[in-house]
Amino acid sequence: MKPSAPQIRKVLTISCFMVCGMVILMSLYGTLAHFGFGDNFFRHYFSILGLNFICALPLQLLVAGPLTRFLFSRMFPVRTTAPGV
């Protein structure tokens, strides 16, 4: 992605990739912790993967991401000059 791309495009791209990575790894962890590596491992893993993706992506895009950006913009405002200048 180009640095000149719109901010919303950068935010959505980062959020989608972050959700994909987290869902893949955490679904693997949850499947191994709950069911172990048995005969039905892949069936359990892909069903959990689908459910986690359906839940995580809208939650990240609609709730967690905007709330975090709002709170961080209030806690850490962007300064136009360097401190101490």
C-alpha positions in Angstrom: 0.0 0.0 0.0 1.3 3.4 -0.9 1.9 5.9 1.9 -0.4 8.4 0.1 -3.3 6.0 0.3 -6.4 7.3 2.2 -6.3 6.8 6.0 -9.4 4.7 6.1 -8.0 2.2 3.5 -4.9 1.8 5.7 -7.0 1.3 8.8 -9.2 -1.3 7.2 -6.3 -3.2 5.6 -4.4 -3.4 8.9 -7.5 -4.4 10.8 -8.5 -7.2 8.3 -5.0 -8.7 8.2 -4.7 -8.5 12.0 -8.1 -10.3 12.4 -7.1 -13.0 9.9 -3.8 -13.7 11.7 -5.4 -13.7 15.2 -8.3 -15.9 14.1 -6.1 -18.5 12.5 -3.7 -18.8 15.4 -6.2 -18.5 18.2 -8.6 -21.0 16.6 -5.7 -23.5 16.3 -4.8 -22.9 20.0 -8.5 -23.3 21.1 -9.0 -26.4 19.0 -5.8 -28.0 20.5 -6.7 -27.0 24.0 -10.3 -28.2 23.9 -10.2 -31.2 21.5 -6.6 -32.1 21.2 -5.0 -33.5 18.0 -7.3 -36.4 17.3 -9.3 -37.9 14.4 -11.7 -35.0 14.0 -9.1 -32.2 14.5 -9.5 -30.6 11.1 -13.3 -30.7 11.2 -13.3 -29.0 14.6 -10.6 -26.5 13.6 -12.4 -25.4 10.4 -15.7 -25.0 12.1 -14.2 -23.0 15.0 -12.2 -21.0 12.4 -15.3 -20.0 10.6 -17.2 -19.1 13.7 -14.4 -17.0 15.1 -13.9 -15.2 11.8 -17.6 -14.4 11.6 -17.5 -13.0 15.1 -14.1 -11.3 15.2 -14.1 -9.3 11.9 -17.3 -7.3 12.5 -16.4 -6.8 16.2 -13.0 -5.4 15.2 -14.3 -3.2 12.4 -17.4 -1.8 14.2 -16.6 -1.8 17.9 -13.0 -2.4 19.1 -11.1 -0.6 16.3 -13.1 2.7 16.4 -13.2 2.7 20.2 -9.5 2.1 20.5 -8.7 4.8 17.9 -11.0 7.3 19.8 -9.5 6.5 23.2 -5.9 6.7 21.9 -6.5 10.0 20.1 -7.8 11.4 23.4 -5.0 10.0 25.5 -2.1 10.7 23.0 -3.0 13.8 20.9 -0.9 14.5 17.9 1.4 17.4 18.5 2.3 19.8 15.7 5.5 21.0 17.3 8.2 19.0 19.1 8.1 19.1 22.9 10.4 21.7 24.5 10.5 23.9 21.4 
